[in-house]
Structures are given as C-alpha cells and as structure tokens.
Amino acid sequence: MKKILTLTVALLFFCGNVYAESFTSALKKAYKNNSELNAERENINVSEEELKVSRSDYLPSVTLSGSKSQQETNKLTNQSGGDAAITDVDPTTKSLTVTQTLIDFGRGAEYEKKTIGIDLAKAKLLKKEQDILFKSIEAYTGLIVANEKLNINRDNVNLLERQVESDQIKLERGQSTLSDVAQSESSLAGAQAKLIQAENDLLTSKLNYENVIGPLSDPKSLEKKSIFDVNLPIDLNSAINKSKLSNPDLIIAQLEYEQSKKDTYSAKSDLAPSATLSLDRTYTEDLSSTYNERERDTITATVSWPFYAGGKNLASIRKNQSLELRKKLLLDDMIKKNETSVASAWSSYQSNKSLLNSVQSQVRAAEIANEGITAEYNSGSGRTTLDVIQSNTLLLDAQISLADSERNYILSQFNLLKSIGLLNSDYLKIN
C-alpha cells in the first residue's frame, strides 16, 4: 500500500527534482516581474515628481524675454512741423522679470498634501504587493495540490483495474459473481472520469501559475518541501496590535483622511490674502533719431484679498469639509474592519490547523482499514468486492481531503500575515 505523506507543523514536504522551482524563487519571480506591481512602483515616481512641482512654488520665477523688429520710414514730421527723414528704425528690447510669492496659505497645504501623497503611493504599493504575493502562494500551492490529486486518482485507477482483473479471474473460478464484476467495472469507470477531471484541473492550475508567476515547463518541478514556515504572532491580541501599524488598508485610509484635511485648509486659504513681489528690468535699444538706448527698473508689490466670488469659495469649503468628514468615517470603519479581518484570519488559521490534524488521523485510519479489508478479500475470508470498493473510496476521499487540508493550512498562515499587513518582501525575505 502506498505510503501516505502527511504535513507536520513545520511544513516538511517531500523533495522535488533537481530542476525544481522553489517556493522562494517563485515568489521572487512574481515580486520582480509582475506588471501590476511595476505599475505601482512607477506611481511612486509620479508622486515624487509632483512633490518637486509643488516645491517649486516656494522658489522665485525668472522670465527672460526679448524682441527685435525693423521699420522703414521715408518721411516723419518733427515737433516744429518740419520734415525729418529716418531710413531705418531697428528697436531691440530685452527684459528680465523675477517674481517671488511672499504669502500664499494654500501653497503650503498643497505641498504637505503632495508629501503625504508619496507615503500614500508607498502604502498602495504595499497593498498591491500583498495581493500579488498571496495570489502567487495560491497559485504555487494550487498547482502542487492539483498534481497530487492527479497522482492519487491515477493510483486509484490502477488499483481498480487490478480489482476488475481479480474479479474476472474469480468469476471464471466460480468464486465471484457477475454483480461483483459489474461493481468493480462501474467503480473503474467513475475513477477514470475523475482522472480526466484531475488532468484538466492540473492544466488549469498550471495556466493560473504562469499567469501570476511566470512560465513553468513542468508542474512536477515545484518543491513542496520548500514552502517555509512563517513567523506568526503568539496570540490574537498581538496580531491585532501589529495590524494597527502594518495593515496597508488602514494606512491608506489614514493618509487619505490626512490629505482631505489639507484640501479643506487649501479651500479656506482661497479667502485669505496673498502677496507677491516682482522685479522687472527692461533694456531698450532704438536707432531712432530721438534716442539711442534706455534702461528701466520696476519693482511691484501686489496684495490681493478675495472678498466675494459668487459664493464659489464658500461652496468649495463646504464641499471639502464634507469630503473630509467622509474620509474620517471611512477611517473609523476601516479600524473596525481591520480588527474583524484579523480575528477572522486568526480563527481560520486555528481551525485549519485542527482540521489538518483530524484529517491526518482519518487518513491513517483509512489506510489501516483498507489494508485489512484488502487482505481479507484476497484470502477469501468473507470480504466482498463491494467491501473493497467502499474501503478504496474512503481512502481516496481521505487522501484528497488531506491534500486540500495541507494547502488550506498553508494558505491560512499567509492569509493571517496578509490581514496583519506583514505579507511583504521584507518580512518574507525575498527581495
């Protein structure tokens, strides 16, 4: 009888082949190459450039301009009424303007909002990183389980083929009946159908793996033993406390609320005064008969204070105050959801851990029962074909349940990390 491989708490699995793709290497591949992740990384660059644009508002602006034209005039009249001839007037003007904003309350709020925007982009990257890594773990373990189920079903088909042969031999010897042969043949047909389904499931799992992680030549190349144990909090309270600092959804909600407060302040600043100072230096060169060249310096101080704009500013303030309140309510709701999510993930982890132990015991019992019933059948001690088929079915179901339970236990651990906010490249040490 085939040896049943079980999962220990330390998650020790059977060895893969020489060219196996380890769990770590698969996660690294997804982390580096996933297009969604790379898009979020570029978003950080966008936020950093937006901050530079906002920072420029604190610096003076310098404008350099110049003009040159040519005029031809055959006859001009001077102040005394006489004629004056100027054949060529070629004026050239050069100007330099320096402008500095002295007071603008909205400028500071916008700069602070852009600063928060960088942290927000990093939090969104972390959220996307968690999503992609968990999908990768699902794909990796899903393909392993699909391959295990294929092997289990293939072994079951081989076993039932031998059972059919045995019943046919016993029928020829008068030791069995046609109904026994029919039962074994029916079971074989059902097992063959399940094998076909298992083959299709393996193909689907492989396609999903390649979509999330990347190309894979051989589904059997995955190393089940390489799925490492993760460092989890010792209890639920520790998990919740960690999540308050690490959960990207919570961080995003907090940062969006902070940005909304800056928007409200910026809207209020539209009713506040603003002041600018500008220096303009103009140099003009003119070949007319009246003057040759001149310079002019102009210093201008401008103060503006909007009093009324048709109610637009007040409406903008009220709108942003409502948006700020909305973000605050969403933040409060996210705080509650965070604790619920972590508690649910913790409960799922504990349940899957207990369930795995139960299924392991079930498999061991089914294995012992099947060995005994098969031995009794082969010795002719009263066991029927139906007894053997039922025993095989129970063992098959237990083996399938074990494969699913092992995967669910693994996923529950990483899902708990995800709910806390620790399912990232730094914590998993894959960057």
C-alpha positions as a Markdown table, in Angstrom:
| # | Residue | x | y | z |
|---|---|---|---|---|
| 1 | Met | 0.0 | 0.0 | 0.0 |
| 2 | Lys | 1.2 | 3.4 | -0.9 |
| 3 | Lys | 2.7 | 5.4 | 1.9 |
| 4 | Ile | 0.6 | 8.5 | 2.8 |
| 5 | Leu | 2.6 | 11.6 | 3.2 |
| 6 | Thr | 1.5 | 13.9 | 5.9 |
| 7 | Leu | 2.2 | 17.5 | 6.8 |
| 8 | Thr | 3.9 | 18.4 | 10.1 |
| 9 | Val | 3.5 | 21.7 | 11.8 |
| 10 | Ala | 6.9 | 22.7 | 10.5 |
| 11 | Leu | 5.6 | 22.1 | 7.0 |
| 12 | Leu | 8.2 | 19.5 | 5.9 |
| 13 | Phe | 7.3 | 18.1 | 2.5 |
| 14 | Phe | 8.7 | 15.6 | 0.0 |
| 15 | Cys | 11.7 | 16.5 | -2.2 |
| 16 | Gly | 11.3 | 17.8 | -5.7 |
| 17 | Asn | 13.6 | 17.1 | -8.7 |
| 18 | Val | 16.9 | 18.6 | -9.4 |
| 19 | Tyr | 15.5 | 21.4 | -11.5 |
| 20 | Ala | 12.7 | 22.2 | -9.1 |
| 21 | Glu | 11.4 | 25.8 | -8.7 |
| 22 | Ser | 11.4 | 26.5 | -5.0 |
| 23 | Phe | 8.7 | 28.4 | -3.2 |
| 24 | Thr | 11.1 | 31.3 | -2.6 |
| 25 | Ser | 12.2 | 31.6 | -6.2 |
| 26 | Ala | 8.6 | 31.6 | -7.4 |
| 27 | Leu | 7.7 | 34.5 | -5.1 |
| 28 | Lys | 10.8 | 36.4 | -6.1 |
| 29 | Lys | 9.9 | 36.0 | -9.8 |
| 30 | Ala | 6.4 | 37.4 | -9.1 |
| 31 | Tyr | 7.7 | 40.2 | -7.0 |
| 32 | Lys | 10.2 | 41.4 | -9.6 |
| 33 | Asn | 8.2 | 40.8 | -12.8 |
| 34 | Asn | 4.5 | 41.3 | -12.1 |
| 35 | Ser | 3.3 | 44.2 | -14.3 |
| 36 | Glu | 0.7 | 45.4 | -11.7 |
| 37 | Leu | 3.5 | 45.8 | -9.1 |
| 38 | Asn | 5.7 | 47.6 | -11.5 |
| 39 | Ala | 2.9 | 50.0 | -12.3 |
| 40 | Glu | 2.5 | 50.8 | -8.6 |
| 41 | Arg | 6.3 | 51.4 | -8.4 |
| 42 | Glu | 6.1 | 53.9 | -11.2 |
| 43 | Asn | 3.3 | 55.6 | -9.3 |
| 44 | Ile | 5.7 | 56.4 | -6.5 |
| 45 | Asn | 8.0 | 58.1 | -9.1 |
| 46 | Val | 5.0 | 60.2 | -10.2 |
| 47 | Ser | 4.2 | 61.3 | -6.6 |
| 48 | Glu | 7.9 | 62.3 | -6.1 |
| 49 | Glu | 7.8 | 64.4 | -9.2 |
| 50 | Glu | 4.5 | 66.0 | -8.1 |
| 51 | Leu | 6.2 | 67.0 | -4.9 |
| 52 | Lys | 9.1 | 68.6 | -6.8 |
| 53 | Val | 6.5 | 70.6 | -8.8 |
| 54 | Ser | 4.8 | 71.7 | -5.6 |
| 55 | Arg | 8.2 | 72.6 | -4.0 |
| 56 | Ser | 8.9 | 74.9 | -6.9 |
| 57 | Asp | 6.1 | 77.2 | -5.8 |
| 58 | Tyr | 8.4 | 78.3 | -2.9 |
| 59 | Leu | 11.1 | 79.4 | -5.3 |
| 60 | Pro | 11.2 | 82.7 | -7.3 |
| 61 | Ser | 10.2 | 82.5 | -11.0 |
| 62 | Val | 12.6 | 84.1 | -13.6 |
| 63 | Thr | 11.4 | 85.2 | -17.0 |
| 64 | Leu | 13.8 | 86.4 | -19.7 |
| 65 | Ser | 12.3 | 87.9 | -22.9 |
| 66 | Gly | 13.4 | 89.8 | -25.9 |
| 67 | Ser | 12.1 | 91.3 | -29.1 |
| 68 | Lys | 13.6 | 92.8 | -32.2 |
| 69 | Ser | 11.9 | 94.5 | -35.1 |
| 70 | Gln | 12.7 | 96.5 | -38.2 |
| 71 | Gln | 10.8 | 99.6 | -39.5 |
| 72 | Glu | 11.4 | 101.6 | -42.6 |
| 73 | Thr | 10.1 | 105.2 | -42.8 |
| 74 | Asn | 10.5 | 107.6 | -45.7 |
| 75 | Lys | 9.2 | 110.7 | -44.0 |
| 76 | Leu | 8.5 | 111.9 | -40.5 |
| 77 | Thr | 7.2 | 115.2 | -39.1 |
| 78 | Asn | 9.2 | 116.7 | -36.2 |
| 79 | Gln | 7.8 | 118.9 | -33.4 |
| 80 | Ser | 8.3 | 122.1 | -35.3 |
| 81 | Gly | 6.4 | 120.9 | -38.2 |
| 82 | Gly | 9.3 | 120.2 | -40.4 |
| 83 | Asp | 10.3 | 117.1 | -42.2 |
| 84 | Ala | 12.7 | 114.5 | -40.8 |
| 85 | Ala | 13.8 | 111.5 | -42.6 |
| 86 | Ile | 14.6 | 108.3 | -40.9 |
| 87 | Thr | 15.5 | 105.5 | -43.2 |
| 88 | Asp | 15.8 | 102.7 | -40.7 |
| 89 | Val | 14.4 | 102.2 | -37.1 |
| 90 | Asp | 15.7 | 98.9 | -35.6 |
| 91 | Pro | 14.4 | 98.7 | -31.9 |
| 92 | Thr | 15.6 | 95.9 | -29.6 |
| 93 | Thr | 14.1 | 95.2 | -26.2 |
| 94 | Lys | 15.4 | 92.8 | -23.5 |
| 95 | Ser | 13.7 | 92.2 | -20.2 |
| 96 | Leu | 14.3 | 90.2 | -17.1 |
| 97 | Thr | 11.4 | 89.6 | -14.6 |
| 98 | Val | 11.8 | 88.0 | -11.2 |
| 99 | Thr | 8.7 | 87.2 | -9.2 |
| 100 | Gln | 8.5 | 85.8 | -5.7 |
| 101 | Thr | 5.4 | 84.8 | -3.8 |
| 102 | Leu | 5.5 | 86.2 | -0.3 |
| 103 | Ile | 2.2 | 85.0 | 1.2 |
| 104 | Asp | 0.0 | 82.1 | -0.1 |
| 105 | Phe | -1.5 | 79.9 | 2.6 |
| 106 | Gly | -2.8 | 77.4 | 0.0 |
| 107 | Arg | 0.7 | 76.8 | -1.3 |
| 108 | Gly | 1.9 | 75.2 | 2.0 |
| 109 | Ala | -1.2 | 73.0 | 2.2 |
| 110 | Glu | -0.7 | 71.7 | -1.3 |
| 111 | Tyr | 2.9 | 70.9 | -0.6 |
| 112 | Glu | 2.1 | 69.0 | 2.5 |
| 113 | Lys | -0.6 | 67.1 | 0.6 |
| 114 | Lys | 2.0 | 66.1 | -2.0 |
| 115 | Thr | 4.3 | 65.0 | 0.7 |
| 116 | Ile | 1.6 | 62.7 | 2.1 |
| 117 | Gly | 1.0 | 61.5 | -1.5 |
| 118 | Ile | 4.4 | 59.8 | -1.5 |
| 119 | Asp | 3.5 | 57.9 | 1.6 |
| 120 | Leu | 0.2 | 57.1 | 0.1 |
| 121 | Ala | 1.7 | 55.7 | -3.0 |
| 122 | Lys | 4.1 | 53.5 | -1.0 |
| 123 | Ala | 1.1 | 52.2 | 1.0 |
| 124 | Lys | -0.7 | 51.3 | -2.2 |
| 125 | Leu | 2.4 | 49.6 | -3.4 |
| 126 | Leu | 2.5 | 47.6 | -0.2 |
| 127 | Lys | -1.2 | 46.6 | -0.6 |
| 128 | Lys | -0.6 | 45.5 | -4.2 |
| 129 | Glu | 2.5 | 43.6 | -3.1 |
| 130 | Gln | 0.5 | 41.7 | -0.6 |
| 131 | Asp | -2.2 | 40.9 | -3.1 |
| 132 | Ile | 0.3 | 39.6 | -5.7 |
| 133 | Leu | 2.3 | 37.6 | -3.2 |
| 134 | Phe | -0.9 | 35.9 | -1.9 |
| 135 | Lys | -2.1 | 35.1 | -5.4 |
| 136 | Ser | 1.4 | 33.6 | -6.1 |
| 137 | Ile | 1.1 | 31.5 | -3.0 |
| 138 | Glu | -2.3 | 30.3 | -4.0 |
| 139 | Ala | -1.0 | 29.5 | -7.5 |
| 140 | Tyr | 2.0 | 27.7 | -6.2 |
| 141 | Thr | 0.2 | 25.5 | -3.7 |
| 142 | Gly | -2.8 | 25.1 | -6.1 |
| 143 | Leu | -0.5 | 23.5 | -8.7 |
| 144 | Ile | 1.1 | 21.2 | -6.1 |
| 145 | Val | -2.3 | 20.0 | -4.9 |
| 146 | Ala | -3.5 | 19.6 | -8.5 |
| 147 | Asn | -0.5 | 17.4 | -9.2 |
| 148 | Glu | -1.1 | 15.4 | -6.0 |
| 149 | Lys | -4.7 | 14.8 | -6.8 |
| 150 | Leu | -3.7 | 13.7 | -10.3 |
| 151 | Asn | -1.4 | 11.1 | -8.8 |
| 152 | Ile | -3.9 | 9.9 | -6.3 |
| 153 | Asn | -6.6 | 9.5 | -9.0 |
| 154 | Arg | -4.1 | 7.7 | -11.3 |
| 155 | Asp | -3.2 | 5.3 | -8.5 |
| 156 | Asn | -6.8 | 4.7 | -7.8 |
| 157 | Val | -7.5 | 3.9 | -11.5 |
| 158 | Asn | -4.5 | 1.4 | -11.5 |
| 159 | Leu | -5.9 | -0.2 | -8.3 |
| 160 | Leu | -9.4 | -0.6 | -9.7 |
| 161 | Glu | -8.0 | -2.0 | -12.9 |
| 162 | Arg | -6.3 | -4.8 | -10.9 |
| 163 | Gln | -9.6 | -5.2 | -8.9 |
| 164 | Val | -11.5 | -5.8 | -12.2 |
| 165 | Glu | -9.0 | -8.3 | -13.3 |
| 166 | Ser | -9.1 | -10.1 | -10.0 |
| 167 | Asp | -12.9 | -10.2 | -10.0 |
| 168 | Gln | -12.9 | -11.6 | -13.6 |
| 169 | Ile | -10.5 | -14.3 | -12.6 |
| 170 | Lys | -12.6 | -15.2 | -9.6 |
| 171 | Leu | -15.7 | -15.2 | -11.8 |
| 172 | Glu | -14.1 | -17.8 | -14.0 |
| 173 | Arg | -13.3 | -19.9 | -11.0 |
| 174 | Gly | -16.8 | -19.5 | -9.6 |
| 175 | Gln | -15.5 | -17.5 | -6.6 |
| 176 | Ser | -17.3 | -14.3 | -7.7 |
| 177 | Thr | -20.5 | -13.2 | -9.4 |
| 178 | Leu | -21.3 | -11.0 | -12.3 |
| 179 | Ser | -22.6 | -8.3 | -10.0 |
| 180 | Asp | -19.2 | -8.2 | -8.3 |
| 181 | Val | -17.5 | -7.7 | -11.7 |
| 182 | Ala | -20.1 | -5.1 | -12.6 |
| 183 | Gln | -19.5 | -3.2 | -9.4 |
| 184 | Ser | -15.7 | -3.1 | -9.9 |
| 185 | Glu | -16.1 | -2.1 | -13.6 |
| 186 | Ser | -18.5 | 0.7 | -12.6 |
| 187 | Ser | -16.1 | 2.0 | -9.9 |
| 188 | Leu | -13.3 | 1.9 | -12.5 |
| 189 | Ala | -15.3 | 3.9 | -15.0 |
| 190 | Gly | -16.0 | 6.5 | -12.3 |
| 191 | Ala | -12.3 | 6.6 | -11.3 |
| 192 | Gln | -11.3 | 7.2 | -14.9 |
| 193 | Ala | -13.7 | 10.1 | -15.2 |
| 194 | Lys | -12.2 | 11.6 | -12.0 |
| 195 | Leu | -8.8 | 11.1 | -13.5 |
| 196 | Ile | -9.7 | 13.1 | -16.6 |
| 197 | Gln | -11.1 | 15.8 | -14.4 |
| 198 | Ala | -7.9 | 15.8 | -12.4 |
| 199 | Glu | -5.9 | 16.2 | -15.6 |
| 200 | Asn | -8.0 | 19.2 | -16.6 |
| 201 | Asp | -7.6 | 20.7 | -13.1 |
| 202 | Leu | -3.8 | 20.4 | -13.4 |
| 203 | Leu | -3.8 | 22.2 | -16.7 |
| 204 | Thr | -6.0 | 25.0 | -15.3 |
| 205 | Ser | -3.7 | 25.3 | -12.3 |
| 206 | Lys | -0.6 | 25.5 | -14.5 |
| 207 | Leu | -2.2 | 28.2 | -16.6 |
| 208 | Asn | -3.0 | 30.2 | -13.4 |
| 209 | Tyr | 0.5 | 29.7 | -12.2 |
| 210 | Glu | 2.0 | 31.1 | -15.4 |
| 211 | Asn | -0.4 | 34.0 | -15.4 |
| 212 | Val | 0.6 | 35.1 | -11.9 |
| 213 | Ile | 4.2 | 34.0 | -11.5 |
| 214 | Gly | 5.6 | 33.2 | -14.9 |
| 215 | Pro | 6.4 | 30.4 | -17.4 |
| 216 | Leu | 6.8 | 26.9 | -16.0 |
| 217 | Ser | 7.9 | 23.9 | -18.0 |
| 218 | Asp | 7.0 | 21.1 | -15.7 |
| 219 | Pro | 4.3 | 21.2 | -13.0 |
| 220 | Lys | 6.1 | 18.4 | -11.1 |
| 221 | Ser | 9.1 | 20.7 | -10.7 |
| 222 | Leu | 7.6 | 22.6 | -7.7 |
| 223 | Glu | 9.1 | 21.8 | -4.4 |
| 224 | Lys | 6.5 | 21.2 | -1.7 |
| 225 | Lys | 9.2 | 20.9 | 1.0 |
| 226 | Ser | 10.4 | 24.5 | 0.2 |
| 227 | Ile | 7.2 | 26.1 | 1.5 |
| 228 | Phe | 8.7 | 27.6 | 4.6 |
| 229 | Asp | 7.0 | 28.0 | 7.9 |
| 230 | Val | 6.2 | 31.6 | 8.8 |
| 231 | Asn | 6.7 | 33.6 | 12.0 |
| 232 | Leu | 3.2 | 34.3 | 13.3 |
| 233 | Pro | 2.1 | 36.3 | 16.3 |
| 234 | Ile | 1.7 | 34.3 | 19.5 |
| 235 | Asp | -2.0 | 35.3 | 20.1 |
| 236 | Leu | -4.9 | 37.3 | 18.6 |
| 237 | Asn | -4.2 | 40.5 | 20.6 |
| 238 | Ser | -0.6 | 40.6 | 19.3 |
| 239 | Ala | -1.9 | 40.1 | 15.7 |
| 240 | Ile | -4.4 | 43.0 | 16.1 |
| 241 | Asn | -1.8 | 45.3 | 17.6 |
| 242 | Lys | 0.7 | 44.6 | 14.8 |
| 243 | Ser | -2.0 | 45.2 | 12.2 |
| 244 | Lys | -2.7 | 48.7 | 13.5 |
| 245 | Leu | 0.8 | 49.7 | 12.4 |
| 246 | Ser | 1.2 | 47.5 | 9.3 |
| 247 | Asn | -2.1 | 47.0 | 7.6 |
| 248 | Pro | -1.9 | 48.9 | 4.2 |
| 249 | Asp | -5.7 | 49.3 | 4.0 |
| 250 | Leu | -5.6 | 51.1 | 7.4 |
| 251 | Ile | -2.6 | 53.1 | 6.4 |
| 252 | Ile | -4.2 | 54.2 | 3.2 |
| 253 | Ala | -7.4 | 55.2 | 4.9 |
| 254 | Gln | -5.4 | 57.3 | 7.5 |
| 255 | Leu | -3.3 | 59.0 | 4.8 |
| 256 | Glu | -6.4 | 59.8 | 2.6 |
| 257 | Tyr | -8.0 | 61.4 | 5.6 |
| 258 | Glu | -4.9 | 63.5 | 6.2 |
| 259 | Gln | -4.9 | 64.6 | 2.6 |
| 260 | Ser | -8.6 | 65.6 | 2.9 |
| 261 | Lys | -7.8 | 67.9 | 5.8 |
| 262 | Lys | -5.1 | 69.6 | 3.6 |
| 263 | Asp | -7.7 | 70.0 | 0.9 |
| 264 | Thr | -10.1 | 71.7 | 3.4 |
| 265 | Tyr | -7.3 | 74.0 | 4.5 |
| 266 | Ser | -6.4 | 74.8 | 0.9 |
| 267 | Ala | -10.0 | 75.7 | 0.2 |
| 268 | Lys | -10.1 | 78.1 | 3.2 |
| 269 | Ser | -6.9 | 79.7 | 2.0 |
| 270 | Asp | -8.8 | 80.9 | -1.1 |
| 271 | Leu | -10.4 | 83.5 | 1.2 |
| 272 | Ala | -7.1 | 84.6 | 2.7 |
| 273 | Pro | -4.8 | 87.3 | 1.3 |
| 274 | Ser | -1.9 | 86.6 | -0.9 |
| 275 | Ala | 1.1 | 88.8 | -1.7 |
| 276 | Thr | 3.8 | 88.7 | -4.5 |
| 277 | Leu | 6.9 | 90.8 | -5.2 |
| 278 | Ser | 8.3 | 91.2 | -8.7 |
| 279 | Leu | 11.3 | 93.0 | -10.2 |
| 280 | Asp | 11.3 | 93.9 | -13.9 |
| 281 | Arg | 14.4 | 95.2 | -15.6 |
| 282 | Thr | 14.0 | 96.3 | -19.2 |
| 283 | Tyr | 16.7 | 97.4 | -21.7 |
| 284 | Thr | 15.7 | 99.0 | -25.0 |
| 285 | Glu | 18.0 | 99.9 | -27.8 |
| 286 | Asp | 16.4 | 102.0 | -30.6 |
| 287 | Leu | 18.2 | 103.5 | -33.6 |
| 288 | Ser | 15.7 | 106.3 | -34.0 |
| 289 | Ser | 16.8 | 109.9 | -34.2 |
| 290 | Thr | 15.1 | 110.7 | -30.9 |
| 291 | Tyr | 17.0 | 108.3 | -28.5 |
| 292 | Asn | 19.5 | 105.6 | -28.7 |
| 293 | Glu | 19.1 | 103.3 | -25.7 |
| 294 | Arg | 17.4 | 103.2 | -22.2 |
| 295 | Glu | 17.1 | 101.0 | -19.1 |
| 296 | Arg | 14.1 | 100.8 | -16.8 |
| 297 | Asp | 13.7 | 99.0 | -13.4 |
| 298 | Thr | 10.3 | 98.4 | -12.0 |
| 299 | Ile | 9.5 | 96.9 | -8.6 |
| 300 | Thr | 6.0 | 95.8 | -8.0 |
| 301 | Ala | 4.3 | 94.6 | -4.8 |
| 302 | Thr | 0.9 | 93.0 | -5.2 |
| 303 | Val | -1.5 | 92.1 | -2.5 |
| 304 | Ser | -4.8 | 90.5 | -3.2 |
| 305 | Trp | -7.7 | 89.5 | -0.9 |
| 306 | Pro | -10.7 | 88.0 | -2.4 |
| 307 | Phe | -14.0 | 89.0 | -0.7 |
| 308 | Tyr | -16.6 | 87.6 | -2.9 |
| 309 | Ala | -16.7 | 85.2 | -5.9 |
| 310 | Gly | -20.3 | 84.5 | -6.2 |
| 311 | Gly | -20.2 | 82.1 | -3.3 |
| 312 | Lys | -17.8 | 79.8 | -5.1 |
| 313 | Asn | -15.2 | 79.8 | -2.4 |
| 314 | Leu | -17.6 | 79.1 | 0.4 |
| 315 | Ala | -19.2 | 76.3 | -1.6 |
| 316 | Ser | -15.7 | 74.8 | -2.1 |
| 317 | Ile | -15.0 | 74.9 | 1.6 |
| 318 | Arg | -18.3 | 73.2 | 2.5 |
| 319 | Lys | -17.6 | 70.5 | -0.2 |
| 320 | Asn | -14.1 | 69.8 | 1.1 |
| 321 | Gln | -15.4 | 69.7 | 4.7 |
| 322 | Ser | -17.9 | 67.1 | 3.7 |
| 323 | Leu | -15.2 | 65.1 | 1.9 |
| 324 | Glu | -13.0 | 65.3 | 5.0 |
| 325 | Leu | -15.9 | 64.0 | 7.2 |
| 326 | Arg | -16.4 | 61.2 | 4.7 |
| 327 | Lys | -12.8 | 60.2 | 4.9 |
| 328 | Lys | -12.9 | 60.3 | 8.7 |
| 329 | Leu | -15.9 | 58.0 | 8.7 |
| 330 | Leu | -14.2 | 55.6 | 6.3 |
| 331 | Leu | -11.2 | 55.6 | 8.5 |
| 332 | Asp | -13.3 | 54.7 | 11.6 |
| 333 | Asp | -15.0 | 52.0 | 9.6 |
| 334 | Met | -11.6 | 50.6 | 8.4 |
| 335 | Ile | -10.3 | 50.5 | 12.0 |
| 336 | Lys | -13.3 | 48.3 | 12.9 |
| 337 | Lys | -13.0 | 46.1 | 9.8 |
| 338 | Asn | -9.3 | 45.7 | 10.5 |
| 339 | Glu | -9.9 | 44.0 | 13.8 |
| 340 | Thr | -12.6 | 41.9 | 12.4 |
| 341 | Ser | -10.5 | 40.8 | 9.5 |
| 342 | Val | -7.5 | 39.8 | 11.7 |
| 343 | Ala | -9.8 | 38.0 | 14.1 |
| 344 | Ser | -11.4 | 36.1 | 11.2 |
| 345 | Ala | -8.0 | 35.2 | 9.7 |
| 346 | Trp | -6.8 | 34.0 | 13.2 |
| 347 | Ser | -9.8 | 31.9 | 13.6 |
| 348 | Ser | -9.4 | 30.4 | 10.2 |
| 349 | Tyr | -5.7 | 29.6 | 10.9 |
| 350 | Gln | -6.6 | 27.8 | 14.2 |
| 351 | Ser | -9.5 | 25.9 | 12.5 |
| 352 | Asn | -7.4 | 24.7 | 9.6 |
| 353 | Lys | -4.6 | 23.6 | 12.0 |
| 354 | Ser | -7.0 | 21.5 | 14.0 |
| 355 | Leu | -8.7 | 20.2 | 10.8 |
| 356 | Leu | -5.4 | 19.1 | 9.4 |
| 357 | Asn | -4.6 | 17.0 | 12.5 |
| 358 | Ser | -8.1 | 15.3 | 12.2 |
| 359 | Val | -7.6 | 14.6 | 8.5 |
| 360 | Gln | -4.2 | 13.1 | 9.1 |
| 361 | Ser | -5.8 | 10.8 | 11.7 |
| 362 | Gln | -8.5 | 10.0 | 9.2 |
| 363 | Val | -6.0 | 9.0 | 6.5 |
| 364 | Arg | -4.1 | 6.8 | 8.9 |
| 365 | Ala | -7.3 | 5.0 | 9.9 |
| 366 | Ala | -8.5 | 4.6 | 6.3 |
| 367 | Glu | -5.1 | 3.2 | 5.3 |
| 368 | Ile | -5.2 | 0.6 | 8.1 |
| 369 | Ala | -8.8 | -0.3 | 7.3 |
| 370 | Asn | -8.1 | -0.6 | 3.6 |
| 371 | Glu | -5.1 | -2.8 | 4.1 |
| 372 | Gly | -7.1 | -5.2 | 6.4 |
| 373 | Ile | -10.1 | -5.4 | 4.1 |
| 374 | Thr | -8.0 | -6.0 | 1.1 |
| 375 | Ala | -6.0 | -8.7 | 2.8 |
| 376 | Glu | -9.2 | -10.4 | 4.0 |
| 377 | Tyr | -10.7 | -10.2 | 0.4 |
| 378 | Asn | -7.6 | -11.7 | -1.1 |
| 379 | Ser | -7.5 | -14.6 | 1.5 |
| 380 | Gly | -11.2 | -15.4 | 0.8 |
| 381 | Ser | -12.2 | -14.7 | 4.4 |
| 382 | Gly | -15.6 | -13.3 | 3.6 |
| 383 | Arg | -14.9 | -9.8 | 2.3 |
| 384 | Thr | -16.8 | -8.9 | -0.9 |
| 385 | Thr | -15.9 | -6.7 | -3.8 |
| 386 | Leu | -18.2 | -4.1 | -2.5 |
| 387 | Asp | -16.3 | -4.0 | 0.8 |
| 388 | Val | -13.1 | -3.5 | -1.1 |
| 389 | Ile | -14.5 | -0.8 | -3.3 |
| 390 | Gln | -16.0 | 1.1 | -0.4 |
| 391 | Ser | -12.8 | 0.9 | 1.5 |
| 392 | Asn | -10.9 | 2.2 | -1.5 |
| 393 | Thr | -13.3 | 5.1 | -1.8 |
| 394 | Leu | -12.9 | 6.0 | 1.8 |
| 395 | Leu | -9.2 | 6.0 | 1.4 |
| 396 | Leu | -9.3 | 8.0 | -1.8 |
| 397 | Asp | -11.6 | 10.6 | -0.2 |
| 398 | Ala | -9.3 | 10.9 | 2.8 |
| 399 | Gln | -6.2 | 11.4 | 0.6 |
| 400 | Ile | -8.0 | 14.1 | -1.3 |
| 401 | Ser | -9.1 | 15.8 | 1.9 |
| 402 | Leu | -5.5 | 15.6 | 3.2 |
| 403 | Ala | -4.2 | 17.4 | 0.1 |
| 404 | Asp | -6.8 | 20.1 | 0.4 |
| 405 | Ser | -6.3 | 20.4 | 4.2 |
| 406 | Glu | -2.5 | 20.8 | 3.8 |
| 407 | Arg | -3.0 | 23.6 | 1.3 |
| 408 | Asn | -5.7 | 25.3 | 3.4 |
| 409 | Tyr | -3.4 | 25.2 | 6.4 |
| 410 | Ile | -0.6 | 26.8 | 4.5 |
| 411 | Leu | -2.9 | 29.5 | 2.9 |
| 412 | Ser | -4.4 | 30.3 | 6.3 |
| 413 | Gln | -1.0 | 31.2 | 7.7 |
| 414 | Phe | -0.1 | 33.5 | 4.8 |
| 415 | Asn | -3.7 | 35.0 | 4.9 |
| 416 | Leu | -3.2 | 35.8 | 8.5 |
| 417 | Leu | 0.1 | 37.6 | 7.6 |
| 418 | Lys | -1.8 | 39.4 | 4.9 |
| 419 | Ser | -4.6 | 40.6 | 7.3 |
| 420 | Ile | -1.9 | 41.9 | 9.6 |
| 421 | Gly | 0.0 | 43.7 | 6.8 |
| 422 | Leu | 3.2 | 41.6 | 7.0 |
| 423 | Leu | 2.9 | 39.7 | 3.8 |
| 424 | Asn | 5.6 | 41.6 | 2.0 |
| 425 | Ser | 9.0 | 41.1 | 0.6 |
| 426 | Asp | 10.9 | 42.4 | 3.6 |
| 427 | Tyr | 9.1 | 40.1 | 6.1 |
| 428 | Leu | 9.4 | 37.1 | 3.8 |
| 429 | Lys | 13.0 | 37.9 | 2.9 |
| 430 | Ile | 12.5 | 37.5 | -0.8 |
| 431 | Asn | 13.7 | 40.9 | -2.1 |
